[in-house]
Structure formats: C-alpha cells, structure tokens
Amino acid sequence: MSLDATRWAWQQAVRPTQKLVLLALADRADEEHKCYPSEARMRADTGLDKKTIMRSISALEEAGKLSVERRTGAVNIYRLIGVSDRQKPIPKKAPVPKTGLVPKTGPGPLPKTGVGTPKNGTGTTPKNGTLNLPVEPINNLPKESMAHAKGTATSKKPSGRKPKTTPPENFQITDTLREWIREEMLVVDIDQETEKFLDYHRAKDSRFASWEAAWRNWMRNADKYAKEDHRRKTKKAPRQTWQLSDGELIAGCQHLGLPTAGKTRAQLIAAIDGEAA
C-alpha cells in the first residue's frame, strides 16, 4: 500500500466511479506506484461491474492518470502516472550563539598609520586620492546569477504524465483490441469505424495520451449510435382505421359486436371509429 499514491488519488478531479477505481489501484500500489490486481479483485474492491471498471480505466488512461500494460494469459500491470513522493522536511539550522564566536584576545586596534588613512594616499573620499567602492549586495544580482550563486537549478522538474501525441501513422488493430470488441459484444464494422476514427482526429489535429483508449471510446459510441438508429428505424407507428383491409374491418366490427351485413367500407370505418371514440 502506498500512502503517497492514495493521497494523490484523492486529489484527482475525476468522476466518482473513476476515483473509486483509482483509489482501489492506489491501495494496492507498490513503491514504484504499480499494482497487479485481477479483474475479480477489482470487482470485489470497488463493488462495480466489469464494464463500468473497464470504462473507468479507459477514461483514466485517456486523461493521462494511468497506464496499462495488457498481457495475454496474465493479469495486467497498472501504473499510476503523476504520483510524487512526499518531500523530506528540511532540518532547521542550529541557532548561532551570541557569545563565544569572537575570542577575547586577538588583534588590537588598527594603528594610526596604515591603509585607510589620508596620510597613506588611500581613504574613503576622493579628497584622499582613491575612492573606496562600496560592495554591492548579492540581492542586486540578476535572477540567473542568484540561482547560480545559491547552487539551485531554475529548470522545472519533468512531469510524470504521459505526453499527448497526434494520431499515429501506423495505428494497428491488434488481436487484443479485436478480442476486446468481442468481450464487449459491440456490433460494429471494426475496419470501417477505425478508418473514420483516424480521418476525424487527423482532420481536427486531435492529441491524446493513449490512442488505444480513444479508439475504444469511439467504438463504444459507434455501437451505441448504431443500435439507437436501428431502434428508431424499426419502430412502427400504429395503423389508422382507413389503412385496414376489408377483411380486417369486418373482423374488427365483429370483435366489437357491431353489425356488418350490407355495410359499405366507409360505414365499417365509421362504425369502428365511432366505437373507439
């Protein structure tokens, strides 16, 4: 269990289900912020179903919070991205004693003649021959010189987040991705939707930290829209009375207990409509 990883997971601005998955991974992370939970363990830790966990992991990958090394026949390796170790406290400097630094015995006062007196040609004013220049404090130096003098670097620490890139030219639909489509039971044309996916994001110059995660989201949406379109097209409106055949009109009148002998088609329609009203 990594306290740094758990503290970092609580600070992430993500959706509630995603944070629950992130906390479950952080709870099992080692010193390198990696963990190896199985699918069953993830369901037990979070109480979520498989699809919700997979969607949350894909979203966290796309947001650059997580990287996943998917392995066939073995559990996946999850690595939390951006976790920083707690800094050790800087020890306080020992107080400087007020006494004891200057020995009681030492050099006496300067002689009346010597450096710094007018008689020797040097002094603190131009009248004495040479002007003593004041020492400029270090605070007046440029920032670059200050940093060099203090021995500190001015460059920022490299971020642990995975950089976002443009669509790869050689994006491949691997066997793992095809297996994922079958597991999710998505009804899509993989090759056609992949071509549309790449054309769309290349036209928009999109950038993602994980293009496989973005591809999976695209496939989910393609399946969702296809099913909604199918339901909309197959949904039939109820037929009107005038659309019924003669046999259906007669059967309808008999079902309602209405007379049909000697009735015209228009009379049968009016009889059924009147009964319905």
C-alpha positions as CSV (number, residue, x, y, z in Angstrom):
1,M,0.0,0.0,0.0
2,S,1.4,3.4,-1.0
3,L,0.3,6.4,1.1
4,D,1.6,8.8,-1.5
5,A,-0.5,7.1,-4.2
6,T,-3.6,7.1,-2.1
7,R,-3.1,10.8,-1.2
8,W,-2.6,11.6,-4.8
9,A,-5.7,9.6,-5.9
10,W,-7.9,11.6,-3.5
11,Q,-6.7,14.8,-5.1
12,Q,-7.6,13.9,-8.7
13,A,-10.6,15.7,-10.3
14,V,-12.3,12.8,-12.0
15,R,-15.8,11.2,-12.0
16,P,-16.9,9.3,-8.8
17,T,-16.6,5.8,-10.4
18,Q,-13.2,6.7,-11.9
19,K,-12.0,7.9,-8.5
20,L,-13.2,4.7,-6.8
21,V,-11.2,2.6,-9.4
22,L,-8.2,4.9,-8.9
23,L,-8.3,4.6,-5.1
24,A,-8.6,0.8,-5.4
25,L,-5.5,0.7,-7.6
26,A,-3.6,3.2,-5.3
27,D,-4.4,1.0,-2.3
28,R,-2.5,-1.9,-3.9
29,A,0.3,0.2,-5.5
30,D,3.9,-0.6,-4.6
31,E,6.9,1.8,-4.1
32,E,7.0,2.3,-7.9
33,H,3.3,3.1,-8.0
34,K,2.5,-0.2,-9.8
35,C,-0.1,-2.8,-9.0
36,Y,-1.3,-6.1,-10.4
37,P,-5.0,-6.7,-9.4
38,S,-7.1,-9.3,-11.2
39,E,-10.4,-8.5,-12.7
40,A,-12.2,-10.3,-9.9
41,R,-10.2,-8.4,-7.3
42,M,-11.1,-5.1,-8.9
43,R,-14.8,-6.0,-8.8
44,A,-14.5,-7.1,-5.1
45,D,-12.6,-3.9,-4.1
46,T,-14.9,-1.4,-5.9
47,G,-18.3,-3.2,-6.0
48,L,-18.6,-2.2,-9.7
49,D,-19.4,-4.4,-12.6
50,K,-16.8,-5.3,-15.3
51,K,-18.0,-2.8,-18.0
52,T,-18.0,0.1,-15.5
53,I,-14.5,-0.7,-14.4
54,M,-13.2,-1.1,-18.0
55,R,-14.8,2.3,-19.0
56,S,-13.3,4.0,-15.9
57,I,-9.8,2.6,-16.7
58,S,-10.0,3.7,-20.3
59,A,-11.1,7.2,-19.3
60,L,-8.2,7.4,-16.7
61,E,-5.8,6.3,-19.5
62,E,-7.1,8.9,-21.8
63,A,-6.8,11.6,-19.1
64,G,-3.1,10.6,-18.5
65,K,-3.7,9.4,-14.9
66,L,-2.9,5.7,-15.6
67,S,-1.0,3.5,-18.0
68,V,-1.9,-0.2,-18.5
69,E,0.4,-3.0,-19.8
70,R,-2.1,-5.6,-21.1
71,R,-0.8,-9.1,-21.0
72,T,-2.4,-12.3,-22.5
73,G,-2.9,-15.1,-20.1
74,A,-1.8,-13.0,-17.1
75,V,-3.0,-10.1,-15.0
76,N,-2.5,-6.5,-16.4
77,I,0.1,-4.2,-14.9
78,Y,-1.3,-0.8,-13.8
79,R,1.0,2.2,-13.2
80,L,-0.3,5.5,-11.6
81,I,1.1,8.5,-13.5
82,G,1.9,11.7,-11.7
83,V,2.3,10.4,-8.1
84,S,5.0,12.4,-6.3
85,D,6.8,11.2,-3.2
86,R,6.5,13.3,-0.1
87,Q,9.4,15.6,0.4
88,K,11.5,15.2,3.5
89,P,11.4,18.1,5.9
90,I,14.4,20.4,5.7
91,P,16.2,20.4,9.0
92,K,16.4,23.7,10.8
93,K,19.7,25.4,11.2
94,A,21.2,25.4,14.6
95,P,20.9,28.8,16.3
96,V,24.1,30.9,16.3
97,P,25.3,31.5,19.8
98,K,25.5,35.1,20.8
99,T,28.8,34.7,22.6
100,G,31.9,32.6,22.1
101,L,32.5,33.4,18.4
102,V,34.9,36.3,19.0
103,P,37.9,35.4,21.1
104,K,38.6,37.7,24.0
105,T,42.1,38.0,22.9
106,G,43.2,39.0,19.3
107,P,44.5,41.8,17.3
108,G,44.2,45.2,18.8
109,P,43.0,48.4,17.3
110,L,44.5,49.5,14.0
111,P,47.5,51.7,14.1
112,K,47.0,55.3,13.4
113,T,49.1,55.0,10.2
114,G,48.3,52.4,7.5
115,V,45.8,51.5,4.9
116,G,42.7,53.6,5.0
117,T,44.2,56.9,6.3
118,P,44.7,60.1,4.3
119,K,48.4,60.1,5.1
120,N,49.0,56.9,3.1
121,G,47.2,58.1,0.0
122,T,44.1,56.0,0.3
123,G,40.8,56.7,2.0
124,T,37.1,56.7,1.8
125,T,36.7,60.1,0.0
126,P,38.0,61.4,-3.4
127,K,39.9,64.0,-1.5
128,N,42.3,61.4,-0.1
129,G,43.3,60.1,-3.6
130,T,41.4,56.8,-4.1
131,L,37.7,56.3,-3.7
132,N,36.8,53.0,-1.9
133,L,33.9,51.5,-3.9
134,P,31.0,50.1,-1.9
135,V,30.5,46.3,-2.0
136,E,27.2,45.6,-3.9
137,P,25.0,43.1,-2.0
138,I,24.2,39.8,-3.6
139,N,20.5,40.6,-3.7
140,N,21.1,43.1,-6.6
141,L,22.4,40.3,-8.9
142,P,20.2,39.0,-11.8
143,K,18.0,36.0,-11.1
144,E,20.2,33.8,-13.1
145,S,23.3,34.8,-11.1
146,M,21.4,34.4,-7.8
147,A,20.4,30.8,-8.8
148,H,24.0,30.0,-9.7
149,A,25.3,31.6,-6.5
150,K,22.9,29.6,-4.4
151,G,23.6,26.4,-6.3
152,T,19.9,25.8,-7.2
153,A,18.6,24.8,-10.7
154,T,16.0,27.0,-12.4
155,S,14.6,24.3,-14.7
156,K,11.3,22.7,-13.8
157,K,11.1,19.0,-12.8
158,P,9.9,16.8,-15.6
159,S,6.2,15.8,-15.3
160,G,5.4,12.1,-14.9
161,R,2.3,12.5,-17.1
162,K,2.4,10.7,-20.5
163,P,2.6,13.3,-23.3
164,K,-0.2,13.7,-25.7
165,T,0.5,13.0,-29.4
166,T,-1.2,13.2,-32.8
167,P,-2.7,10.1,-34.5
168,P,0.0,7.6,-35.2
169,E,0.6,6.9,-38.9
170,N,0.8,3.1,-38.4
171,F,-2.1,2.6,-36.0
172,Q,-2.7,-1.2,-35.9
173,I,-5.9,-3.1,-34.8
174,T,-4.2,-5.7,-32.7
175,D,-5.6,-9.1,-31.6
176,T,-6.0,-7.6,-28.2
177,L,-8.3,-4.9,-29.5
178,R,-10.3,-7.3,-31.6
179,E,-10.7,-9.6,-28.5
180,W,-11.9,-6.5,-26.5
181,I,-14.6,-5.9,-29.2
182,R,-15.8,-9.5,-28.7
183,E,-15.8,-9.3,-25.0
184,E,-17.8,-6.0,-25.0
185,M,-20.2,-7.6,-27.6
186,L,-20.0,-4.5,-29.8
187,V,-21.8,-4.7,-33.1
188,V,-19.5,-2.5,-35.3
189,D,-17.6,-2.7,-38.6
190,I,-14.1,-2.5,-37.0
191,D,-12.1,-1.6,-40.1
192,Q,-14.6,1.0,-41.3
193,E,-15.0,2.6,-37.9
194,T,-11.2,2.7,-37.4
195,E,-10.8,4.5,-40.7
196,K,-13.5,7.0,-39.8
197,F,-11.9,7.4,-36.3
198,L,-8.4,8.2,-37.8
199,D,-9.8,10.5,-40.5
200,Y,-11.8,12.5,-38.0
201,H,-9.0,13.1,-35.5
202,R,-6.4,13.8,-38.2
203,A,-8.7,16.5,-39.6
204,K,-9.1,18.0,-36.2
205,D,-5.4,17.5,-35.3
206,S,-6.5,15.8,-32.0
207,R,-4.0,14.8,-29.4
208,F,-4.3,12.0,-26.8
209,A,-2.1,10.4,-24.3
210,S,-3.5,7.0,-25.2
211,W,-4.8,6.4,-28.7
212,E,-6.0,2.9,-27.9
213,A,-8.2,4.3,-25.1
214,A,-9.6,6.9,-27.5
215,W,-10.2,4.2,-30.1
216,R,-12.2,2.1,-27.5
217,N,-14.4,5.1,-26.7
218,W,-15.0,5.7,-30.4
219,M,-16.1,2.0,-30.8
220,R,-18.5,2.2,-27.8
221,N,-20.1,5.3,-29.3
222,A,-20.4,3.8,-32.7
223,D,-22.1,0.7,-31.3
224,K,-24.5,2.9,-29.2
225,Y,-25.5,5.1,-32.2
226,A,-26.0,2.1,-34.5
227,K,-28.3,0.5,-32.0
228,E,-30.3,3.7,-31.5
229,D,-30.6,4.2,-35.2
230,H,-31.8,0.6,-35.7
231,R,-34.5,1.0,-33.0
232,R,-35.7,4.3,-34.5
233,K,-36.0,2.8,-38.0
234,T,-37.7,-0.4,-36.9
235,K,-40.3,1.3,-34.6
236,K,-43.6,1.2,-36.4
237,A,-46.5,3.7,-35.9
238,P,-49.9,2.2,-35.3
239,R,-52.1,1.9,-38.4
240,Q,-55.2,4.1,-38.9
241,T,-58.6,2.5,-39.4
242,W,-58.7,3.6,-43.1
243,Q,-55.5,1.6,-43.6
244,L,-57.1,-1.7,-42.7
245,S,-58.2,-4.2,-45.3
246,D,-61.8,-5.1,-45.8
247,G,-61.3,-8.4,-44.0
248,E,-59.7,-6.6,-41.1
249,L,-62.6,-4.1,-40.9
250,I,-65.1,-6.9,-40.8
251,A,-63.2,-8.8,-38.2
252,G,-62.8,-5.6,-36.1
253,C,-66.6,-4.9,-36.2
254,Q,-67.3,-8.5,-35.2
255,H,-64.9,-8.2,-32.4
256,L,-66.7,-5.1,-31.2
257,G,-70.1,-6.7,-31.7
258,L,-71.1,-4.3,-34.5
259,P,-73.3,-5.4,-37.4
260,T,-71.5,-5.9,-40.8
261,A,-74.2,-7.2,-43.1
262,G,-74.8,-4.9,-46.0
263,K,-72.4,-2.3,-44.7
264,T,-70.0,-0.5,-47.1
265,R,-66.3,0.0,-46.4
266,A,-66.9,3.6,-45.3
267,Q,-69.7,2.6,-43.0
268,L,-67.5,-0.1,-41.4
269,I,-64.7,2.5,-40.9
270,A,-67.2,5.0,-39.4
271,A,-68.6,2.3,-37.1
272,I,-65.2,1.3,-35.7
273,D,-64.1,4.9,-35.3
274,G,-67.3,5.8,-33.5
275,E,-66.9,2.9,-31.2
276,A,-63.3,3.9,-30.4
277,A,-64.4,7.4,-29.7
